[in-house]
Structure formats: structure tokens, C-alpha cells
Amino acid sequence: MDLSAIIRRAIEIGDQYGFITFDQIDELVPSSADRLEAEIIEALFEALSVRGINVREA
């Protein structure tokens, strides 16, 4: 799954429930490369913040 697809899916989840959990994010983000993972997480949190979607514990 590419970055835009990950962000789009996270926003869909956040819009549906009003928030997204760290566990849900963990399921979306591939853990294949640490540097890439960090970049994805940073971009994902920025996109969620812009949309006003909170990230919570499960």
C-alpha cells in the first residue's frame, strides 16, 4: 500500500468513528523499513491533524 492509500484509509477510519487508534495506524503502516515507516507516520499524523482527527489508545 502506498502512502496516499494509507493516508486515505486512515482518514476514512477517522471520519467514520471520529478518531483513529494507534493500533489501527499500526495495522495500516508497513514495518518493512524503519526510515520509511517514520516518514509515513509523520505524513499520516499531519494529514490527520489537518482533518481534526484525534489519535487515541485502543
N, C-alpha and C positions, 0 to 999 in steps of 0.2 A: 504494500500500500504506500503510495507516495504522500508527501507532506500535505498537499492540498486535500487529498482524500481523508487523511487523519483529522485535519482541522475541521473539515466539513462534517464528518461523523461526530466529532466531539461537540460541535455546535448544535447538531441535531439532538443529541442526547441532552445537552444543557437546556435547549429550548423546550424540549418535551417535559423535563422534570423541574426546570428552574435552577438546576445546579448539575454538576458532574462530580463524581467521586474520584479520588486518587486511584482507586482500584480500576475504575473504568478507563482512566487515562492509561494506566499501566498495561491494560489489555490492548489498547489501540496502538501504542508506541512499540515498534520493534526494538529489541535489545541487542541487535547484531553488532553495532559499533558504538562505543561509548561517546565519541565526539559527535557523531551524527545524532545519537539519541539526545544529547544535551541541546543541540541546535533545534531539534524537533520540539522538545519540551519548551524551550524558550519561545519559539514561534507560536506554539499552541497556547501557552498561558497568555501571551499578548493578545491573540485573537479572542480568547475567552473574555479577557478583561475588557476589551473594546465592546463586546456584546453585553457586558454586565452579567456574565455567567460566573457564579461562585464555584470554587472547588472546595469540596469537603471530604472529611474522613467518611468511610463507609459506615 
